[in-house]
Amino acid sequence: MSYGRVPYYIRSDGDTLYFGIETSVPEEQINAFLFKILLVGRRDELARRLRDGQQAWVGQADQAWIDRQVDDLLRQLMKGESPCLT
């Protein structure tokens, strides 16, 4: 599976995320990192990363398409709200 477009091309083989040609990170480490920042209440960092990622995509894709893909939970996080994550 691949995500993004040039210059933000990311692909996965199911075990590793490849960022471009030279950089790769095991998906297990990515997943652990994301879970940890959510678990320890660093939602402000997660929200910032989501906003930064969205900003990178705005110039790459149709904004209406992006808006349709973002669900309510992510919208709340990106606005700085603290949704209940049960």
Rosetta blueprint (number, residue, H / E / L):
1 M L
2 S E
3 Y E
4 G L
5 R L
6 V L
7 P L
8 Y L
9 Y L
10 I E
11 R E
12 S E
13 D L
14 G L
15 D L
16 T E
17 L E
18 Y E
19 F E
20 G L
21 I L
22 E L
23 T E
24 S E
25 V E
26 P E
27 E H
28 E H
29 Q H
30 I H
31 N H
32 A H
33 F H
34 L H
35 F H
36 K H
37 I H
38 L H
39 L H
40 V L
41 G L
42 R L
43 R H
44 D H
45 E H
46 L H
47 A H
48 R H
49 R H
50 L H
51 R H
52 D H
53 G H
54 Q H
55 Q H
56 A H
57 W H
58 V H
59 G L
60 Q L
61 A L
62 D L
63 Q H
64 A H
65 W H
66 I H
67 D H
68 R H
69 Q H
70 V L
71 D L
72 D H
73 L H
74 L H
75 R H
76 Q H
77 L H
78 M H
79 K L
80 G L
81 E L
82 S L
83 P L
84 C L
85 L L
86 T L
